[in-house]
Amino acid sequence: MDEGTGSAYCILEINGRIASWQGKLHHNNSVFQDEILAFKKAIEAASSLHRPIEIWTDRLSSLLVILNPKYHHSIVREIQTLLFSHKDVNLRWLKAHVCYLGNESADQLAKEAIKKATLSFSLNHFPI
């Protein structure tokens, strides 16, 4: 989008949302890049909860990059290191546009982040 790209995650429990994060990326950044950043932020937050956590995404391509030990970009390596050190965080894939509450909430947060005037992140040297 011309206004930028939104990135977000939300942490849900039975009683509702317990945490969330959103950020706006530069308009040159891609949806793939915003998903990778959201993964990193979600893993960091989940690891502080000290219990088993599942992180769900509808972007299989992002999941495959994170699980690929031969992918050497620094932010992906950081995610891989976080996952290695926090073995109670599991990554899962779900079908897009099927109205999963967590997925819909994260998408809404990302859309809201795009409308914000302040740029939070720029991943200029991140390959697509």
FENKACOR-V458319 format. One record per pair of residues at least 6 apart in sequence whose ideal C-beta (glycine too) atoms are under 6 Angstrom apart, sorted by the first residue. I is the first residue (numbers start at 1). GAP is how many residues later the second one is. D is the distance in whole Angstrom. If there is no record, write none. Layout:
BEGIN
i | gap | d
I | GAP | D
I | GAP | D
END
This chain:
BEGIN
i | gap | d
2 | 25 | 6
3 | 111 | 5
4 | 20 | 5
4 | 21 | 6
4 | 23 | 5
4 | 110 | 6
5 | 20 | 4
5 | 24 | 5
5 | 29 | 5
6 | 18 | 6
6 | 104 | 3
6 | 105 | 6
6 | 107 | 4
6 | 108 | 4
7 | 16 | 5
7 | 18 | 6
7 | 27 | 4
7 | 30 | 5
7 | 31 | 5
7 | 103 | 6
8 | 14 | 4
8 | 30 | 6
8 | 98 | 5
8 | 101 | 3
8 | 102 | 4
9 | 12 | 6
9 | 29 | 5
9 | 32 | 6
9 | 33 | 4
9 | 97 | 5
10 | 7 | 5
10 | 10 | 4
10 | 95 | 4
10 | 96 | 5
11 | 7 | 5
11 | 8 | 4
12 | 90 | 5
19 | 26 | 6
20 | 89 | 6
21 | 20 | 5
22 | 87 | 4
22 | 91 | 4
23 | 90 | 6
23 | 97 | 4
23 | 98 | 5
24 | 89 | 5
24 | 92 | 5
24 | 95 | 6
24 | 96 | 5
25 | 9 | 5
25 | 96 | 5
26 | 96 | 4
29 | 94 | 5
30 | 98 | 5
32 | 96 | 6
33 | 90 | 5
33 | 93 | 5
35 | 24 | 5
35 | 27 | 4
36 | 26 | 6
36 | 39 | 6
39 | 40 | 6
40 | 39 | 5
42 | 13 | 5
43 | 39 | 5
43 | 46 | 6
46 | 7 | 4
46 | 43 | 5
47 | 39 | 4
52 | 36 | 5
53 | 36 | 5
54 | 36 | 5
54 | 38 | 5
55 | 36 | 5
56 | 36 | 5
56 | 38 | 5
57 | 6 | 6
58 | 36 | 6
58 | 38 | 4
58 | 45 | 6
60 | 33 | 5
63 | 28 | 6
63 | 30 | 6
65 | 6 | 5
65 | 11 | 6
66 | 13 | 5
94 | 6 | 6
END
